[in-house]
Amino acid sequence: MTLQNIDKQAYQDKVKAELDKFNAQIEELKAKTNQAKADAVIEYNSKLEEVYAKRDAAKAKLEELQKAGEEAWEEVQSGFEKAWKELNTAFEGAVAKFK
């Protein structure tokens, strides 16, 4: 075997080792990406659950508002407006998080 063949083989081995290292880094990045996706789905679902809860609370307050007599109307209206504001805040937060 000549010196040139040894140098060529050493160079090929070096390049292969670098490619193997690069492939391992790519796989690590892919795993991190998959984990980030899973985390995002969990967070997305959590935000949706919060929005659903706020929506249900606002709906309940609307029903209470519709049934309220004149004497309780202002108090119920105040509760509805608070629930509506919380719903909007939760929804805007969820939208902003996932833009």
Secondary structure by P-SEA (a helix, b strand, c coil): ccaaaaaaaaaaaaaaaaaaaaaaaaaaaaaaaaaaaaaaaaaaaaaaaaaaaaaaaaaaaaaaaaaccccaaaaaaaaaaaaaaaaaaaaaaaaaacc
